[in-house]
Amino acid sequence: MNAGDTNLGKHVVESARNATYTSPDIQNEIIEVCSNLVTEKVVGRISLANCSTILADETMDISGTEQLSMCARYVDEGSQDFPIIFSKPRRLSRFHSDI
């Protein structure tokens, strides 16, 4: 492991084998938690904005699975920029089960 993070390398080498947090299930759970935190922050900012819009586009991938991409755009009063947040495409069957 040569990622340049000596603390991470030390953790992986010195931790108990069941406490390295490197299994795919644990990594996916960590990614999901991070995603939820970012989503909450973005939704909070959009809720405070005076002007916002959400764009959605649906397309079918090569395997025939419909995918939904969404983009949120809002005015941040404290900035000259207009932030644009893109989500990765989601399978519609998964998206509908989240609602």
N, C-alpha and C positions, 0 to 999 in steps of 0.2 A: 504494500500500500504506500504510494508515494503521492499524496495529495497536498503535501506541504503543511498539514495540520499535525504538529507533534503531539498535541493533547489527544486528538482522536486516535492516532497511532498507538499512543501509550494506553489508552482506554481499551482498545481492541486486544492488545497484547496481554495486558495485566488483569483484565476483568475475568470473572468466572465465565465459563463457556455459555452458560444460560443467561448472561446479563450483558451481551454485546449489542443487542438491539439491531442485528444485521439480517434477521430472517425477513423474507419478502412480506409476510403478514404484518410484522411490526413496522417495517418501513412504509407499507401502504397505509397503516393506521396513522403513523406520524404525518404522512403527506395529507391525509384526509383532515386531521386536526388543524394543520396549517392552512389548508384550503378553507375550512370553516371560519377560522380567525380572520383571514383576508376578506372573505365574503361579508362577514359582519361589519368590518371596517368600511368596506366600499358601500354597502347598503346604508350605513350611518351617514356617510358623506353625501350620497345621493339624496337621502331624506332631508338633509339640511340645504340642499341646493334650491335656488329659486327656479331653475330651469333644467330639465333633464329629459332624456328620451331613451328608449330601448329599441334596438333594431334586432330583428330575428330573421334568419334565413335557413331554409330547410333544403337539404339535398340528399341524394342517394349515393352511397359510395359504391365501389366496384363490386362488392359482395351483395349489393341489393339492400343493404341496411340503411334506413333513413336516419339522417343525422341533423341535429339542430344546433346552429351556432347563434350565439347571442352577443350583442355589443351594447354596453351602457355608456352613454355620453352625458356629461353634466357640466354645469358651469361652477367652477370653484371661485367664490368671490375673493379669496385671498391670493389668487394667482392670475397671471395673464394667460395661462394655458387653458385649454379645454381638454381635460383628461378623457381618454378613451380607454375603456376596459374591454378586452376581448375574452370570451370564454372559449375553451377548446370545444370542438364539436362533441355532442353527446348523442348516443343512440336514443331515439325517441321512446323506445319501450322503457328504458331506464328513466328517462326524463318524466314520463307520465307516472311512473311508480313513485317518484319523489313528491308529486303534487298531493 
